[in-house]
Amino acid sequence: FPLWLGDKDYALGTIAFIGIWQGFGFNMVLYLAGLTSVPRELYQAAHMDGADSAWERFRLVTWPMLGPTNVFVVTISSIRSFQVFDTVEALTRGGPSKSTYVMVYAMFEKGVKQNLLGIGSAITIVFLGFVLILTLIQVYFVNRRVHYA
């Protein structure tokens, strides 16, 4: 068996898997809540319009009706993906060979551990710009694809 956290080839993937696993249950609860909000009449109408297979009903009715849920899940998952500091600090401290040295951990290490406040602040500003760009991209796609009616 590989050393999941001790091998530089597996460590970052293991940290990512841990993050996905942490949010999996919450995301499933959100999707189950979204599924209960899809009106049964839409499935009946889709069947009358010729959507006979389960795949067609999912593609034409369920998935579009889950648009607001998808936006919320993607937004929450994006926010959670930046909250990886605690996992990295507890399990690898940025190692092995800095393979799990993520930006949030770099802010902490430079600003707090090494007391290089200027460098830590500069990393934080770059991180803020990255998050701002990602947020603008998400807002653009939300306004294009999802309509709450």
SVG drawing of the C-alpha trace seen along z (x, -y; Angstrom):
<svg xmlns="http://www.w3.org/2000/svg" viewBox="-49 -44 60 46">
<polyline fill="none" stroke="black" stroke-width="0.4" points="0.0,0.0 1.3,-3.5 1.9,-6.0 -1.1,-8.1 0.2,-11.2 3.9,-10.3 4.4,-10.0 4.5,-13.3 2.7,-11.7 -0.3,-10.8 -0.5,-13.4 -2.3,-16.2 -4.8,-13.8 -5.4,-12.3 -6.1,-15.8 -8.5,-16.5 -10.3,-13.2 -10.6,-14.1 -12.2,-17.4 -14.6,-15.8 -15.6,-13.2 -16.2,-15.9 -18.7,-17.7 -20.3,-14.6 -23.0,-14.0 -24.1,-17.7 -24.2,-17.9 -26.4,-14.8 -28.8,-16.3 -29.0,-19.4 -29.7,-17.3 -32.3,-15.2 -34.1,-18.4 -33.9,-19.7 -35.3,-16.5 -38.3,-16.8 -39.1,-20.2 -39.5,-19.0 -43.2,-18.8 -44.6,-15.4 -46.7,-17.1 -43.6,-17.9 -42.7,-14.2 -46.2,-13.4 -46.1,-16.2 -42.7,-15.0 -44.0,-11.5 -46.9,-12.8 -44.5,-14.8 -42.5,-11.6 -39.8,-11.5 -40.3,-7.8 -36.9,-6.7 -35.6,-7.6 -32.6,-9.2 -34.8,-11.6 -36.9,-12.5 -33.7,-13.2 -32.1,-15.2 -35.2,-17.2 -36.9,-17.6 -34.9,-16.8 -31.5,-18.3 -32.9,-21.7 -35.1,-21.9 -32.0,-21.3 -30.4,-24.4 -30.7,-26.5 -29.5,-23.5 -26.5,-23.0 -25.5,-26.7 -25.7,-26.5 -23.7,-23.2 -21.0,-24.6 -20.8,-27.8 -20.6,-26.0 -18.1,-23.5 -15.9,-26.3 -15.9,-28.1 -15.1,-24.8 -12.2,-24.1 -10.4,-27.1 -10.9,-26.0 -8.2,-23.3 -5.8,-24.8 -6.9,-22.7 -6.5,-19.4 -3.1,-20.3 -1.9,-21.6 -3.1,-18.6 -2.0,-15.9 1.0,-17.0 2.1,-20.5 2.7,-21.2 4.8,-18.2 6.1,-15.8 8.4,-17.9 5.9,-20.7 3.4,-18.7 0.5,-19.8 1.8,-23.4 -1.4,-25.2 -1.8,-28.9 -3.8,-29.2 -1.0,-27.2 1.6,-29.5 -0.2,-32.5 -0.1,-31.0 3.5,-29.8 5.0,-33.0 2.8,-35.4 2.7,-33.5 5.4,-30.9 8.2,-32.8 6.8,-36.3 7.2,-37.6 4.0,-39.7 4.7,-41.5 5.1,-38.3 2.1,-36.8 0.0,-39.8 1.1,-39.8 0.1,-36.1 -3.2,-37.0 -3.8,-39.8 -3.0,-37.5 -5.4,-34.9 -8.1,-37.6 -7.6,-38.4 -7.9,-34.8 -11.1,-34.4 -12.6,-37.6 -12.0,-36.3 -13.5,-32.9 -16.5,-34.7 -17.1,-36.9 -16.9,-33.8 -19.5,-32.0 -21.8,-35.1 -21.6,-35.3 -22.6,-31.6 -25.3,-31.8 -26.9,-34.8 -26.7,-33.0 -27.9,-29.6 -30.1,-29.6 -33.4,-31.4 -35.5,-31.3 -39.1,-31.4"/>
</svg>
